[in-house]
Amino acid sequence: MNIVPHIQKGARYTLGARIENKFLDLLEVSYAAYFTDKEAKGQKISEAIFILDILKFFVSVAWEGKLLSHKQFEDVAKKLEEIGKMLGGWKKSLENPQKKNRTL
Protein backbone atom coordinates (compact mmCIF):
# COMPACT_ATOMS: atom_id res chain seq x y z
CA MET A 1 0.00 0.00 0.00
CA ASN A 2 3.00 2.27 0.12
CA ILE A 3 2.95 2.61 -3.69
CA VAL A 4 -0.24 4.67 -3.88
CA PRO A 5 1.31 7.92 -2.53
CA HIS A 6 3.96 7.67 -5.26
CA ILE A 7 1.40 7.58 -8.08
CA GLN A 8 0.93 10.86 -9.96
CA LYS A 9 -1.71 13.09 -8.45
CA GLY A 10 -4.08 12.78 -11.42
CA ALA A 11 -4.27 8.98 -11.13
CA ARG A 12 -3.84 8.73 -7.37
CA TYR A 13 -7.51 9.31 -6.67
CA THR A 14 -8.76 7.03 -9.45
CA LEU A 15 -6.57 4.02 -10.16
CA GLY A 16 -4.53 4.52 -6.99
CA ALA A 17 -7.67 4.56 -4.86
CA ARG A 18 -8.96 1.42 -6.60
CA ILE A 19 -5.68 -0.39 -5.90
CA GLU A 20 -5.77 0.69 -2.27
CA ASN A 21 -9.41 -0.39 -1.90
CA LYS A 22 -8.70 -3.79 -3.48
CA PHE A 23 -5.85 -4.35 -1.01
CA LEU A 24 -8.25 -3.60 1.83
CA ASP A 25 -10.93 -5.82 0.28
CA LEU A 26 -8.41 -8.65 0.05
CA LEU A 27 -7.50 -8.25 3.71
CA GLU A 28 -11.17 -8.17 4.71
CA VAL A 29 -12.15 -11.28 2.74
CA SER A 30 -9.06 -13.20 3.90
CA TYR A 31 -9.87 -12.35 7.50
CA ALA A 32 -13.48 -13.40 7.01
CA ALA A 33 -12.35 -16.67 5.38
CA TYR A 34 -10.13 -17.47 8.34
CA PHE A 35 -13.05 -17.26 10.76
CA THR A 36 -15.76 -18.71 8.49
CA ASP A 37 -17.07 -22.20 9.12
CA LYS A 38 -15.60 -25.00 7.04
CA GLU A 39 -18.52 -25.28 4.61
CA ALA A 40 -18.31 -21.63 3.45
CA LYS A 41 -14.53 -21.26 3.73
CA GLY A 42 -13.88 -22.42 0.16
CA GLN A 43 -16.22 -19.80 -1.26
CA LYS A 44 -14.52 -17.02 0.73
CA ILE A 45 -11.08 -18.17 -0.39
CA SER A 46 -12.26 -18.22 -4.02
CA GLU A 47 -13.55 -14.68 -3.53
CA ALA A 48 -10.15 -13.63 -2.14
CA ILE A 49 -8.40 -15.19 -5.15
CA PHE A 50 -10.73 -13.28 -7.48
CA ILE A 51 -9.97 -9.99 -5.69
CA LEU A 52 -6.26 -10.78 -5.89
CA ASP A 53 -6.54 -11.29 -9.65
CA ILE A 54 -8.27 -7.92 -10.03
CA LEU A 55 -5.59 -6.32 -7.89
CA LYS A 56 -2.85 -7.80 -10.07
CA PHE A 57 -4.63 -6.42 -13.12
CA PHE A 58 -4.88 -2.90 -11.65
CA VAL A 59 -1.21 -2.92 -10.63
CA SER A 60 -0.18 -4.02 -14.11
CA VAL A 61 -2.34 -1.26 -15.63
CA ALA A 62 -0.63 1.27 -13.36
CA TRP A 63 2.78 -0.04 -14.44
CA GLU A 64 1.90 -0.03 -18.14
CA GLY A 65 0.59 3.52 -17.75
CA LYS A 66 3.98 4.48 -16.27
CA LEU A 67 2.40 5.34 -12.93
CA LEU A 68 4.69 2.86 -11.16
CA SER A 69 8.42 2.42 -11.58
CA HIS A 70 9.83 -0.95 -12.60
CA LYS A 71 11.19 -1.46 -9.09
CA GLN A 72 7.83 -0.71 -7.45
CA PHE A 73 6.04 -3.02 -9.86
CA GLU A 74 8.55 -5.80 -9.30
CA ASP A 75 8.27 -5.56 -5.52
CA VAL A 76 4.48 -5.54 -5.54
CA ALA A 77 4.24 -8.30 -8.15
CA LYS A 78 6.46 -10.60 -6.07
CA LYS A 79 4.35 -10.02 -2.97
CA LEU A 80 1.10 -10.56 -4.87
CA GLU A 81 2.49 -13.77 -6.34
CA GLU A 82 3.36 -15.03 -2.86
CA ILE A 83 -0.13 -14.17 -1.62
CA GLY A 84 -1.56 -16.08 -4.57
CA LYS A 85 0.50 -19.15 -3.68
CA MET A 86 -0.71 -18.98 -0.09
CA LEU A 87 -4.36 -18.64 -1.07
CA GLY A 88 -4.04 -21.41 -3.66
CA GLY A 89 -2.46 -23.73 -1.11
CA TRP A 90 -5.17 -22.90 1.41
CA LYS A 91 -7.88 -23.69 -1.13
CA LYS A 92 -6.15 -26.90 -2.20
CA SER A 93 -5.88 -28.07 1.41
CA LEU A 94 -9.63 -27.59 1.81
CA GLU A 95 -10.39 -29.55 -1.36
CA ASN A 96 -8.15 -32.49 -0.34
CA PRO A 97 -8.35 -32.78 3.45
CA GLN A 98 -6.74 -36.25 3.35
CA LYS A 99 -3.54 -34.94 1.78
CA LYS A 100 -1.32 -33.03 4.13
CA ASN A 101 1.70 -30.96 3.18
CA ARG A 102 3.88 -32.92 5.55
CA THR A 103 5.04 -36.48 5.06
CA LEU A 104 6.22 -38.42 8.06
N, CA, C and O atoms as CSV, one atom per row, in Angstrom:
chain,resi,resn,atom,element,x,y,z
A,1,MET,N,N,0.814,-1.199,0.000
A,1,MET,CA,C,0.000,0.000,0.000
A,1,MET,C,C,0.852,1.254,0.000
A,1,MET,O,O,0.330,2.364,-0.110
A,2,ASN,N,N,2.143,1.086,0.121
A,2,ASN,CA,C,2.996,2.270,0.115
A,2,ASN,C,C,3.276,2.777,-1.296
A,2,ASN,O,O,3.993,3.764,-1.456
A,3,ILE,N,N,2.727,2.125,-2.326
A,3,ILE,CA,C,2.950,2.608,-3.687
A,3,ILE,C,C,1.968,3.700,-4.082
A,3,ILE,O,O,2.279,4.522,-4.944
A,4,VAL,N,N,0.801,3.725,-3.476
A,4,VAL,CA,C,-0.237,4.672,-3.880
A,4,VAL,C,C,0.193,6.127,-3.710
A,4,VAL,O,O,-0.105,6.930,-4.593
A,5,PRO,N,N,0.875,6.517,-2.632
A,5,PRO,CA,C,1.310,7.917,-2.529
A,5,PRO,C,C,2.314,8.332,-3.602
A,5,PRO,O,O,2.499,9.524,-3.848
A,6,HIS,N,N,2.966,7.356,-4.243
A,6,HIS,CA,C,3.956,7.672,-5.263
A,6,HIS,C,C,3.359,7.776,-6.660
A,6,HIS,O,O,4.053,8.134,-7.612
A,7,ILE,N,N,2.076,7.465,-6.783
A,7,ILE,CA,C,1.398,7.582,-8.077
A,7,ILE,C,C,1.110,9.060,-8.326
A,7,ILE,O,O,0.825,9.811,-7.394
A,8,GLN,N,N,1.187,9.468,-9.589
A,8,GLN,CA,C,0.934,10.860,-9.955
A,8,GLN,C,C,-0.433,11.299,-9.435
A,8,GLN,O,O,-1.373,10.509,-9.351
A,9,LYS,N,N,-0.510,12.569,-9.094
A,9,LYS,CA,C,-1.710,13.093,-8.450
A,9,LYS,C,C,-2.984,12.858,-9.265
A,9,LYS,O,O,-4.037,12.582,-8.691
A,10,GLY,N,N,-2.902,12.963,-10.577
A,10,GLY,CA,C,-4.084,12.780,-11.419
A,10,GLY,C,C,-4.667,11.382,-11.339
A,10,GLY,O,O,-5.885,11.216,-11.413
A,11,ALA,N,N,-3.813,10.368,-11.187
A,11,ALA,CA,C,-4.271,8.978,-11.132
A,11,ALA,C,C,-4.370,8.450,-9.711
A,11,ALA,O,O,-4.912,7.368,-9.484
A,12,ARG,N,N,-3.854,9.201,-8.764
A,12,ARG,CA,C,-3.843,8.728,-7.369
A,12,ARG,C,C,-5.246,8.525,-6.823
A,12,ARG,O,O,-5.484,7.607,-6.039
A,13,TYR,N,N,-6.160,9.368,-7.229
A,13,TYR,CA,C,-7.510,9.306,-6.669
A,13,TYR,C,C,-8.457,8.485,-7.532
A,13,TYR,O,O,-9.639,8.364,-7.212
A,14,THR,N,N,-7.945,7.918,-8.630
A,14,THR,CA,C,-8.763,7.032,-9.454
A,14,THR,C,C,-8.184,5.627,-9.361
A,14,THR,O,O,-8.655,4.809,-8.570
A,15,LEU,N,N,-7.174,5.348,-10.158
A,15,LEU,CA,C,-6.566,4.024,-10.158
A,15,LEU,C,C,-5.868,3.731,-8.832
A,15,LEU,O,O,-5.950,2.614,-8.322
A,16,GLY,N,N,-5.198,4.705,-8.287
A,16,GLY,CA,C,-4.528,4.516,-6.995
A,16,GLY,C,C,-5.507,4.167,-5.886
A,16,GLY,O,O,-5.235,3.297,-5.058
A,17,ALA,N,N,-6.645,4.847,-5.873
A,17,ALA,CA,C,-7.668,4.556,-4.860
A,17,ALA,C,C,-8.254,3.170,-5.062
A,17,ALA,O,O,-8.538,2.470,-4.090
A,18,ARG,N,N,-8.442,2.761,-6.328
A,18,ARG,CA,C,-8.962,1.421,-6.603
A,18,ARG,C,C,-7.987,0.350,-6.120
A,18,ARG,O,O,-8.399,-0.651,-5.535
A,19,ILE,N,N,-6.692,0.564,-6.365
A,19,ILE,CA,C,-5.680,-0.388,-5.905
A,19,ILE,C,C,-5.703,-0.479,-4.386
A,19,ILE,O,O,-5.686,-1.574,-3.825
A,20,GLU,N,N,-5.740,0.662,-3.728
A,20,GLU,CA,C,-5.767,0.689,-2.269
A,20,GLU,C,C,-7.010,-0.023,-1.727
A,20,GLU,O,O,-6.924,-0.794,-0.771
A,21,ASN,N,N,-8.166,0.241,-2.344
A,21,ASN,CA,C,-9.407,-0.392,-1.897
A,21,ASN,C,C,-9.382,-1.899,-2.126
A,21,ASN,O,O,-9.904,-2.652,-1.304
A,22,LYS,N,N,-8.788,-2.349,-3.221
A,22,LYS,CA,C,-8.698,-3.791,-3.477
A,22,LYS,C,C,-7.781,-4.469,-2.467
A,22,LYS,O,O,-8.052,-5.594,-2.047
A,23,PHE,N,N,-6.696,-3.799,-2.071
A,23,PHE,CA,C,-5.849,-4.345,-1.013
A,23,PHE,C,C,-6.661,-4.525,0.270
A,23,PHE,O,O,-6.581,-5.563,0.926
A,24,LEU,N,N,-7.429,-3.519,0.612
A,24,LEU,CA,C,-8.251,-3.601,1.827
A,24,LEU,C,C,-9.334,-4.666,1.699
A,24,LEU,O,O,-9.624,-5.379,2.660
A,25,ASP,N,N,-9.935,-4.776,0.510
A,25,ASP,CA,C,-10.935,-5.818,0.282
A,25,ASP,C,C,-10.320,-7.205,0.436
A,25,ASP,O,O,-10.937,-8.109,1.000
A,26,LEU,N,N,-9.098,-7.365,-0.070
A,26,LEU,CA,C,-8.405,-8.647,0.047
A,26,LEU,C,C,-8.136,-8.991,1.506
A,26,LEU,O,O,-8.316,-10.137,1.919
A,27,LEU,N,N,-7.710,-8.017,2.276
A,27,LEU,CA,C,-7.504,-8.248,3.708
A,27,LEU,C,C,-8.802,-8.631,4.403
A,27,LEU,O,O,-8.833,-9.551,5.220
A,28,GLU,N,N,-9.866,-7.921,4.074
A,28,GLU,CA,C,-11.165,-8.170,4.706
A,28,GLU,C,C,-11.683,-9.575,4.396
A,28,GLU,O,O,-12.121,-10.291,5.296
A,29,VAL,N,N,-11.632,-9.966,3.130
A,29,VAL,CA,C,-12.151,-11.280,2.743
A,29,VAL,C,C,-11.271,-12.395,3.302
A,29,VAL,O,O,-11.783,-13.440,3.704
A,30,SER,N,N,-9.959,-12.189,3.332
A,30,SER,CA,C,-9.059,-13.196,3.903
A,30,SER,C,C,-9.327,-13.377,5.389
A,30,SER,O,O,-9.328,-14.498,5.896
A,31,TYR,N,N,-9.550,-12.290,6.071
A,31,TYR,CA,C,-9.871,-12.348,7.502
A,31,TYR,C,C,-11.191,-13.076,7.719
A,31,TYR,O,O,-11.310,-13.919,8.608
A,32,ALA,N,N,-12.179,-12.740,6.895
A,32,ALA,CA,C,-13.484,-13.403,7.009
A,32,ALA,C,C,-13.356,-14.894,6.709
A,32,ALA,O,O,-14.002,-15.711,7.365
A,33,ALA,N,N,-12.530,-15.261,5.728
A,33,ALA,CA,C,-12.350,-16.671,5.380
A,33,ALA,C,C,-11.714,-17.439,6.536
A,33,ALA,O,O,-12.058,-18.596,6.781
A,34,TYR,N,N,-10.808,-16.809,7.229
A,34,TYR,CA,C,-10.135,-17.467,8.344
A,34,TYR,C,C,-11.121,-17.861,9.431
A,34,TYR,O,O,-10.980,-18.918,10.046
A,35,PHE,N,N,-12.119,-17.016,9.672
A,35,PHE,CA,C,-13.054,-17.262,10.759
A,35,PHE,C,C,-14.395,-17.844,10.296
A,35,PHE,O,O,-15.300,-18.030,11.109
A,36,THR,N,N,-14.525,-18.127,9.017
A,36,THR,CA,C,-15.756,-18.706,8.492
A,36,THR,C,C,-15.769,-20.205,8.762
A,36,THR,O,O,-14.720,-20.846,8.833
A,37,ASP,N,N,-16.978,-20.755,8.912
A,37,ASP,CA,C,-17.065,-22.199,9.122
A,37,ASP,C,C,-16.590,-22.952,7.876
A,37,ASP,O,O,-16.526,-22.394,6.780
A,38,LYS,N,N,-16.264,-24.213,8.068
A,38,LYS,CA,C,-15.600,-25.005,7.039
A,38,LYS,C,C,-16.382,-25.087,5.728
A,38,LYS,O,O,-15.783,-25.121,4.653
A,39,GLU,N,N,-17.694,-25.120,5.807
A,39,GLU,CA,C,-18.516,-25.278,4.611
A,39,GLU,C,C,-18.422,-24.056,3.692
A,39,GLU,O,O,-18.432,-24.210,2.471
A,40,ALA,N,N,-18.331,-22.867,4.246
A,40,ALA,CA,C,-18.307,-21.629,3.449
A,40,ALA,C,C,-16.900,-21.099,3.221
A,40,ALA,O,O,-16.713,-20.117,2.502
A,41,LYS,N,N,-15.910,-21.744,3.828
A,41,LYS,CA,C,-14.531,-21.257,3.731
A,41,LYS,C,C,-14.010,-21.270,2.299
A,41,LYS,O,O,-13.318,-20.341,1.884
A,42,GLY,N,N,-14.336,-22.312,1.541
A,42,GLY,CA,C,-13.879,-22.423,0.161
A,42,GLY,C,C,-14.390,-21.285,-0.706
A,42,GLY,O,O,-13.666,-20.766,-1.556
A,43,GLN,N,N,-15.638,-20.901,-0.487
A,43,GLN,CA,C,-16.215,-19.797,-1.256
A,43,GLN,C,C,-15.510,-18.482,-0.936
A,43,GLN,O,O,-15.237,-17.688,-1.836
A,44,LYS,N,N,-15.218,-18.252,0.335
A,44,LYS,CA,C,-14.522,-17.019,0.730
A,44,LYS,C,C,-13.105,-16.980,0.159
A,44,LYS,O,O,-12.632,-15.927,-0.267
A,45,ILE,N,N,-12.435,-18.127,0.152
A,45,ILE,CA,C,-11.084,-18.172,-0.395
A,45,ILE,C,C,-11.122,-17.919,-1.899
A,45,ILE,O,O,-10.258,-17.222,-2.432
A,46,SER,N,N,-12.110,-18.478,-2.582
A,46,SER,CA,C,-12.262,-18.220,-4.019
A,46,SER,C,C,-12.521,-16.740,-4.273
A,46,SER,O,O,-12.020,-16.174,-5.245
A,47,GLU,N,N,-13.295,-16.123,-3.408
A,47,GLU,CA,C,-13.554,-14.683,-3.528
A,47,GLU,C,C,-12.259,-13.888,-3.330
A,47,GLU,O,O,-12.018,-12.907,-4.034
A,48,ALA,N,N,-11.435,-14.307,-2.381
A,48,ALA,CA,C,-10.154,-13.632,-2.141
A,48,ALA,C,C,-9.227,-13.792,-3.345
A,48,ALA,O,O,-8.518,-12.853,-3.708
A,49,ILE,N,N,-9.226,-14.969,-3.965
A,49,ILE,CA,C,-8.404,-15.190,-5.151
A,49,ILE,C,C,-8.877,-14.298,-6.293
A,49,ILE,O,O,-8.058,-13.750,-7.032
A,50,PHE,N,N,-10.177,-14.150,-6.442
A,50,PHE,CA,C,-10.732,-13.282,-7.479
A,50,PHE,C,C,-10.313,-11.821,-7.249
A,50,PHE,O,O,-9.921,-11.133,-8.192
A,51,ILE,N,N,-10.394,-11.358,-6.015
A,51,ILE,CA,C,-9.974,-9.993,-5.687
A,51,ILE,C,C,-8.482,-9.824,-5.952
A,51,ILE,O,O,-8.054,-8.781,-6.445
A,52,LEU,N,N,-7.697,-10.833,-5.630
A,52,LEU,CA,C,-6.260,-10.781,-5.889
A,52,LEU,C,C,-5.976,-10.652,-7.385
A,52,LEU,O,O,-5.088,-9.900,-7.787
A,53,ASP,N,N,-6.726,-11.381,-8.204
A,53,ASP,CA,C,-6.539,-11.286,-9.655
A,53,ASP,C,C,-6.868,-9.886,-10.164
A,53,ASP,O,O,-6.160,-9.358,-11.020
A,54,ILE,N,N,-7.925,-9.289,-9.650
A,54,ILE,CA,C,-8.275,-7.920,-10.035
A,54,ILE,C,C,-7.179,-6.955,-9.592
A,54,ILE,O,O,-6.815,-6.037,-10.326
A,55,LEU,N,N,-6.665,-7.167,-8.404
A,55,LEU,CA,C,-5.591,-6.318,-7.887
A,55,LEU,C,C,-4.343,-6.420,-8.766
A,55,LEU,O,O,-3.712,-5.408,-9.071
A,56,LYS,N,N,-3.992,-7.628,-9.167
A,56,LYS,CA,C,-2.849,-7.803,-10.070
A,56,LYS,C,C,-3.079,-7.048,-11.376
A,56,LYS,O,O,-2.163,-6.424,-11.911
A,57,PHE,N,N,-4.304,-7.112,-11.883
A,57,PHE,CA,C,-4.634,-6.415,-13.120
A,57,PHE,C,C,-4.459,-4.909,-12.957
A,57,PHE,O,O,-3.850,-4.265,-13.811
A,58,PHE,N,N,-4.985,-4.339,-11.873
A,58,PHE,CA,C,-4.876,-2.902,-11.655
A,58,PHE,C,C,-3.421,-2.464,-11.493
A,58,PHE,O,O,-3.031,-1.407,-11.991
A,59,VAL,N,N,-2.628,-3.261,-10.810
A,59,VAL,CA,C,-1.209,-2.925,-10.629
A,59,VAL,C,C,-0.492,-2.973,-11.974
A,59,VAL,O,O,0.348,-2.120,-12.261
A,60,SER,N,N,-0.817,-3.958,-12.791
A,60,SER,CA,C,-0.176,-4.016,-14.109
A,60,SER,C,C,-0.613,-2.856,-14.998
A,60,SER,O,O,0.186,-2.349,-15.786
A,61,VAL,N,N,-1.872,-2.430,-14.882
A,61,VAL,CA,C,-2.338,-1.260,-15.632
A,61,VAL,C,C,-1.580,-0.011,-15.184
A,61,VAL,O,O,-1.193,0.815,-16.009
A,62,ALA,N,N,-1.373,0.121,-13.881
A,62,ALA,CA,C,-0.629,1.270,-13.360
A,62,ALA,C,C,0.813,1.248,-13.869
A,62,ALA,O,O,1.374,2.297,-14.188
A,63,TRP,N,N,1.410,0.067,-13.947
A,63,TRP,CA,C,2.783,-0.040,-14.437
A,63,TRP,C,C,2.852,0.281,-15.927
A,63,TRP,O,O,3.733,1.019,-16.370
A,64,GLU,N,N,1.907,-0.285,-16.704
A,64,GLU,CA,C,1.898,-0.026,-18.143
A,64,GLU,C,C,1.626,1.445,-18.452
A,64,GLU,O,O,2.099,1.972,-19.459
A,65,GLY,N,N,0.865,2.100,-17.582
A,65,GLY,CA,C,0.594,3.522,-17.747
A,65,GLY,C,C,1.702,4.400,-17.195
A,65,GLY,O,O,1.559,5.620,-17.129
A,66,LYS,N,N,2.814,3.777,-16.795
A,66,LYS,CA,C,3.985,4.479,-16.268
A,66,LYS,C,C,3.676,5.261,-14.984
A,66,LYS,O,O,4.288,6.291,-14.701
A,67,LEU,N,N,2.716,4.746,-14.224
A,67,LEU,CA,C,2.400,5.344,-12.928
A,67,LEU,C,C,3.241,4.721,-11.823
A,67,LEU,O,O,3.375,5.293,-10.741
A,68,LEU,N,N,3.807,3.552,-12.093
A,68,LEU,CA,C,4.687,2.863,-11.157
A,68,LEU,C,C,6.037,2.648,-11.828
A,68,LEU,O,O,6.112,2.424,-13.036
A,69,SER,N,N,7.095,2.718,-11.041
A,69,SER,CA,C,8.421,2.418,-11.578
A,69,SER,C,C,8.565,0.901,-11.716
A,69,SER,O,O,7.764,0.137,-11.178
A,70,HIS,N,N,9.587,0.486,-12.437
A,70,HIS,CA,C,9.833,-0.945,-12.597
A,70,HIS,C,C,10.110,-1.606,-11.254
A,70,HIS,O,O,9.650,-2.719,-10.995
A,71,LYS,N,N,10.854,-0.926,-10.414
A,71,LYS,CA,C,11.193,-1.465,-9.086
A,71,LYS,C,C,9.930,-1.630,-8.234
A,71,LYS,O,O,9.743,-2.671,-7.604
A,72,GLN,N,N,9.071,-0.621,-8.212
A,72,GLN,CA,C,7.834,-0.713,-7.447
A,72,GLN,C,C,6.968,-1.855,-7.959
A,72,GLN,O,O,6.415,-2.629,-7.177
A,73,PHE,N,N,6.855,-1.953,-9.280
A,73,PHE,CA,C,6.040,-3.019,-9.862
A,73,PHE,C,C,6.610,-4.384,-9.517
A,73,PHE,O,O,5.864,-5.300,-9.169
A,74,GLU,N,N,7.917,-4.524,-9.609
A,74,GLU,CA,C,8.550,-5.800,-9.301
A,74,GLU,C,C,8.314,-6.213,-7.851
A,74,GLU,O,O,7.993,-7.368,-7.570
A,75,ASP,N,N,8.474,-5.263,-6.937
A,75,ASP,CA,C,8.271,-5.558,-5.517
A,75,ASP,C,C,6.831,-5.977,-5.238
A,75,ASP,O,O,6.588,-6.964,-4.543
A,76,VAL,N,N,5.889,-5.231,-5.777
A,76,VAL,CA,C,4.478,-5.536,-5.542
A,76,VAL,C,C,4.097,-6.842,-6.216
A,76,VAL,O,O,3.363,-7.641,-5.633
A,77,ALA,N,N,4.575,-7.078,-7.426
A,77,ALA,CA,C,4.237,-8.303,-8.154
A,77,ALA,C,C,4.731,-9.543,-7.410
A,77,ALA,O,O,4.034,-10.556,-7.357
A,78,LYS,N,N,5.927,-9.463,-6.839
A,78,LYS,CA,C,6.459,-10.596,-6.068
A,78,LYS,C,C,5.593,-10.885,-4.850
A,78,LYS,O,O,5.306,-12.043,-4.547
A,79,LYS,N,N,5.181,-9.840,-4.159
A,79,LYS,CA,C,4.345,-10.017,-2.972
A,79,LYS,C,C,2.971,-10.567,-3.340
A,79,LYS,O,O,2.437,-11.434,-2.647
A,80,LEU,N,N,2.403,-10.064,-4.429
A,80,LEU,CA,C,1.102,-10.556,-4.866
A,80,LEU,C,C,1.192,-12.016,-5.313
A,80,LEU,O,O,0.263,-12.791,-5.090
A,81,GLU,N,N,2.289,-12.385,-5.931
A,81,GLU,CA,C,2.490,-13.774,-6.345
A,81,GLU,C,C,2.568,-14.687,-5.121
A,81,GLU,O,O,2.002,-15.781,-5.125
A,82,GLU,N,N,3.255,-14.248,-4.095
A,82,GLU,CA,C,3.362,-15.035,-2.859
A,82,GLU,C,C,1.993,-15.183,-2.194
A,82,GLU,O,O,1.649,-16.258,-1.705
A,83,ILE,N,N,1.228,-14.113,-2.181
A,83,ILE,CA,C,-0.126,-14.174,-1.617
A,83,ILE,C,C,-0.973,-15.163,-2.407
A,83,ILE,O,O,-1.746,-15.926,-1.828
A,84,GLY,N,N,-0.827,-15.148,-3.729
A,84,GLY,CA,C,-1.561,-16.082,-4.572
A,84,GLY,C,C,-1.211,-17.530,-4.267
A,84,GLY,O,O,-2.087,-18.395,-4.241
A,85,LYS,N,N,0.069,-17.793,-4.036
A,85,LYS,CA,C,0.497,-19.149,-3.682
A,85,LYS,C,C,-0.104,-19.580,-2.348
A,85,LYS,O,O,-0.527,-20.726,-2.189
A,86,MET,N,N,-0.138,-18.664,-1.400
A,86,MET,CA,C,-0.710,-18.979,-0.094
A,86,MET,C,C,-2.204,-19.284,-0.203
A,86,MET,O,O,-2.688,-20.272,0.350
A,87,LEU,N,N,-2.923,-18.431,-0.917
A,87,LEU,CA,C,-4.359,-18.643,-1.069
A,87,LEU,C,C,-4.647,-19.923,-1.852
A,87,LEU,O,O,-5.570,-20.663,-1.511
A,88,GLY,N,N,-3.866,-20.184,-2.893
A,88,GLY,CA,C,-4.039,-21.413,-3.664
A,88,GLY,C,C,-3.782,-22.657,-2.826
A,88,GLY,O,O,-4.514,-23.641,-2.927
A,89,GLY,N,N,-2.752,-22.613,-2.006
A,89,GLY,CA,C,-2.464,-23.732,-1.110
A,89,GLY,C,C,-3.554,-23.940,-0.079
A,89,GLY,O,O,-3.902,-25.073,0.252
A,90,TRP,N,N,-4.088,-22.846,0.423
A,90,TRP,CA,C,-5.175,-22.903,1.407
A,90,TRP,C,C,-6.402,-23.549,0.771
A,90,TRP,O,O,-7.039,-24.412,1.375
A,91,LYS,N,N,-6.727,-23.133,-0.436
A,91,LYS,CA,C,-7.884,-23.686,-1.135
A,91,LYS,C,C,-7.667,-25.168,-1.441
A,91,LYS,O,O,-8.579,-25.980,-1.282
A,92,LYS,N,N,-6.462,-25.512,-1.878
A,92,LYS,CA,C,-6.154,-26.901,-2.201
A,92,LYS,C,C,-6.238,-27.791,-0.961
A,92,LYS,O,O,-6.689,-28.933,-1.045
A,93,SER,N,N,-5.809,-27.275,0.179
A,93,SER,CA,C,-5.877,-28.068,1.411
A,93,SER,C,C,-7.320,-28.308,1.845
A,93,SER,O,O,-7.615,-29.318,2.484
A,94,LEU,N,N,-8.219,-27.388,1.502
A,94,LEU,CA,C,-9.632,-27.594,1.812
A,94,LEU,C,C,-10.272,-28.616,0.876
A,94,LEU,O,O,-11.147,-29.381,1.280
A,95,GLU,N,N,-9.821,-28.619,-0.383
A,95,GLU,CA,C,-10.387,-29.548,-1.363
A,95,GLU,C,C,-9.923,-30.976,-1.124
A,95,GLU,O,O,-10.665,-31.919,-1.400
A,96,ASN,N,N,-8.705,-31.152,-0.615
A,96,ASN,CA,C,-8.148,-32.487,-0.340
A,96,ASN,C,C,-7.747,-32.591,1.115
A,96,ASN,O,O,-6.558,-32.515,1.425
A,97,PRO,N,N,-8.703,-32.763,2.024
A,97,PRO,CA,C,-8.350,-32.777,3.448
A,97,PRO,C,C,-7.510,-33.993,3.840
A,97,PRO,O,O,-6.846,-33.973,4.876
A,98,GLN,N,N,-7.533,-35.058,3.020
A,98,GLN,CA,C,-6.743,-36.245,3.355
A,98,GLN,C,C,-5.252,-36.028,3.103
A,98,GLN,O,O,-4.403,-36.598,3.788
A,99,LYS,N,N,-4.951,-35.193,2.108
A,99,LYS,CA,C,-3.545,-34.935,1.779
A,99,LYS,C,C,-3.023,-33.807,2.650
A,99,LYS,O,O,-3.605,-32.723,2.691
A,100,LYS,N,N,-1.971,-34.053,3.317
A,100,LYS,CA,C,-1.325,-33.025,4.132
A,100,LYS,C,C,-0.025,-32.624,3.455
A,100,LYS,O,O,0.533,-33.383,2.663
A,101,ASN,N,N,0.448,-31.438,3.770
A,101,ASN,CA,C,1.701,-30.961,3.185
A,101,ASN,C,C,2.917,-31.683,3.744
A,101,ASN,O,O,3.980,-31.702,3.123
A,102,ARG,N,N,2.756,-32.264,4.899
A,102,ARG,CA,C,3.877,-32.924,5.545
A,102,ARG,C,C,3.812,-34.426,5.324
A,102,ARG,O,O,2.734,-35.020,5.342
A,103,THR,N,N,4.957,-35.027,5.120
A,103,THR,CA,C,5.042,-36.479,5.057
A,103,THR,C,C,5.929,-36.939,6.196
A,103,THR,O,O,7.019,-36.407,6.408
A,104,LEU,N,N,5.456,-37.918,6.917
A,104,LEU,CA,C,6.215,-38.423,8.062
A,104,LEU,C,C,6.774,-39.780,7.766
A,104,LEU,O,O,7.445,-40.369,8.613
